[in-house]
Amino acid sequence: MKKIALIGCGTIGKEIALAIDKKNINATITAIYDVIPEKAEDLKNILKNNFPIITGTIKEAVGTCDLIVECASQNAVNEISKTAFPSKKDVFILSVGALIAYPQIMKSARRFNVKVLFPSGAIAGLDAVRAAKLSGIVSSTLTTRKPPVALGLNLKKEKIIFRGSAKDAIKKFPANINVAAALSICSIGPENTKVIIIADPKIKRNTHEIEVISKSGRILARTENMPSPDNPKTSYLASLSAIANLRELCQ
Ligand SMILES: NC(=O)c1ccc[n+]([C@@H]2O[C@H](COP(=O)([O-])OP(=O)(O)OC[C@H]3O[C@@H](n4cnc5c(N)ncnc54)[C@H](O)[C@@H]3O)[C@@H](O)[C@H]2O)c1
């Protein structure tokens, strides 16, 4: 049974911990850590099993497990990489933008021969994009539509508020960071992947559409996401996608 250290006890961390607690993931939690200790306490208190040990540092948590599951922040991914990789431990991350913000993370993972895994999160079709990459990708585009209020705007008509590379989108729209990062890593990189962000008063749900044109054909995939029951900023699909991946990894 896989031993998991959970870093970050917010919306996604809680969903993953509950899935392990209900035995929907065949794993045990050896440590939980959150930069806000009360968040780790609150999570421990809602779990029926008595397994999680709250640690005071990421390093301590890493020492207890064979897989680190990160649901915290880009900084946390960077910090985790410094202790997990030399200990030859694989990591499963949600804050995918960290791989672009801190390019040294992937270099270090290759050096220590460890795996950095991430789920498709709030978008669909990354399995096909990874396959298409083998044939050669010609273009890769993410179009995100959000209700204007989600972007702090009050508009009656749709408006393109960003058009540019994934690299620039990640800097200017950190809330969109993980989907843009995941698509660009699986396709043609952050400089060449295009991102369009549209404020659209006609939609109620955050919508992501990816279009990838490759020598093997055209991939079009669209998700219209419900918010997480606990946190309107996080798509419910992101937690579910992490849980589905962890179920497979821990079989
Ligand atoms: N891949 C995707 O599609 C996708 C989708 C949604 C969110 N995310 C990312 O996943 C991460 C978690 O999302 P969430 O909705 O659960 O966020 P959240 O804000 O609900 O929870 C994050 C938790 O991590 C803790 N935290 C922050 N920095 C930390 C650090 N350095 N060390 C330890 N704990 C730390 C916070 O205190 C908080 O409890 C975020 O980085 C978010 O951007 C990814």
The ligand as a Tripos MOL2 file, in Angstrom:
@<TRIPOS>MOLECULE
LIG
   44    48     1     0     0
SMALL
NO_CHARGES

@<TRIPOS>ATOM
      1 N1         -4.0540   21.3630  -11.9850 N.am      1 LIG1
      2 C1         -5.2250   22.0020  -11.9490 C.2       1 LIG1
      3 O1         -6.0320   21.9400  -12.8770 O.2       1 LIG1
      4 C2         -5.5800   22.8060  -10.7250 C.ar      1 LIG1
      5 C3         -6.8990   23.2110  -10.5200 C.ar      1 LIG1
      6 C4         -7.1910   23.9340   -9.3590 C.ar      1 LIG1
      7 C5         -6.1850   24.2760   -8.4730 C.ar      1 LIG1
      8 N2         -4.9030   23.8940   -8.7360 N.ar      1 LIG1
      9 C6         -3.7980   24.2610   -7.8290 C.3       1 LIG1
     10 O2         -3.7560   23.3330   -6.7690 O.3       1 LIG1
     11 C7         -3.2990   23.9740   -5.5850 C.3       1 LIG1
     12 C8         -4.3010   23.7210   -4.4670 C.3       1 LIG1
     13 O3         -5.5710   24.2290   -4.8510 O.3       1 LIG1
     14 P1         -6.7630   24.3800   -3.7840 P.3       1 LIG1
     15 O4         -7.9600   24.7820   -4.5550 O.co2     1 LIG1
     16 O5         -6.8050   23.1820   -2.9000 O.co2     1 LIG1
     17 O6         -6.2360   25.6470   -2.9540 O.3       1 LIG1
     18 P2         -6.6350   26.0860   -1.4750 P.3       1 LIG1
     19 O7         -6.2930   27.5330   -1.3900 O.co2     1 LIG1
     20 O8         -8.0290   25.6720   -1.1450 O.co2     1 LIG1
     21 O9         -5.6430   25.2370   -0.5440 O.3       1 LIG1
     22 C9         -4.2500   25.3890   -0.5630 C.3       1 LIG1
     23 C10        -3.7120   24.9980    0.8120 C.3       1 LIG1
     24 O10        -2.2990   24.9120    0.7440 O.3       1 LIG1
     25 C11        -1.7260   25.6160    1.8400 C.3       1 LIG1
     26 N3         -0.4080   26.1030    1.4190 N.ar      1 LIG1
     27 C12        -0.0980   27.1330    0.6180 C.ar      1 LIG1
     28 N4          1.2390   27.2370    0.4530 N.ar      1 LIG1
     29 C13         1.7880   26.2280    1.1680 C.ar      1 LIG1
     30 C14         3.1280   25.7870    1.3940 C.ar      1 LIG1
     31 N5          4.1830   26.4320    0.8650 N.pl3     1 LIG1
     32 N6          3.3130   24.6900    2.1620 N.ar      1 LIG1
     33 C15         2.2580   24.0380    2.7110 C.ar      1 LIG1
     34 N7          0.9740   24.4200    2.5610 N.ar      1 LIG1
     35 C16         0.7430   25.5020    1.7840 C.ar      1 LIG1
     36 C17        -2.7170   26.7130    2.1790 C.3       1 LIG1
     37 O11        -2.5850   27.1310    3.5290 O.3       1 LIG1
     38 C18        -4.0470   26.0090    1.9100 C.3       1 LIG1
     39 O12        -4.5260   25.3250    3.0530 O.3       1 LIG1
     40 C19        -3.1380   25.4610   -5.9370 C.3       1 LIG1
     41 O13        -1.7810   25.7610   -6.2240 O.3       1 LIG1
     42 C20        -3.9770   25.6230   -7.1850 C.3       1 LIG1
     43 O14        -3.4890   26.6590   -8.0370 O.3       1 LIG1
     44 C21        -4.5860   23.1540   -9.8120 C.ar      1 LIG1
@<TRIPOS>BOND
     1     1     2 1
     2     2     3 2
     3     2     4 1
     4     4     5 ar
     5     4    44 ar
     6     5     6 ar
     7     6     7 ar
     8     7     8 ar
     9     8     9 1
    10     8    44 ar
    11     9    10 1
    12     9    42 1
    13    10    11 1
    14    11    12 1
    15    11    40 1
    16    12    13 1
    17    13    14 1
    18    14    15 2
    19    14    16 1
    20    14    17 1
    21    17    18 1
    22    18    19 2
    23    18    20 1
    24    18    21 1
    25    21    22 1
    26    22    23 1
    27    23    24 1
    28    23    38 1
    29    24    25 1
    30    25    26 1
    31    25    36 1
    32    26    27 ar
    33    26    35 ar
    34    27    28 ar
    35    28    29 ar
    36    29    30 ar
    37    29    35 ar
    38    30    31 1
    39    30    32 ar
    40    32    33 ar
    41    33    34 ar
    42    34    35 ar
    43    36    37 1
    44    36    38 1
    45    38    39 1
    46    40    41 1
    47    40    42 1
    48    42    43 1
@<TRIPOS>SUBSTRUCTURE
     1 LIG1         1 GROUP 0 **** ****
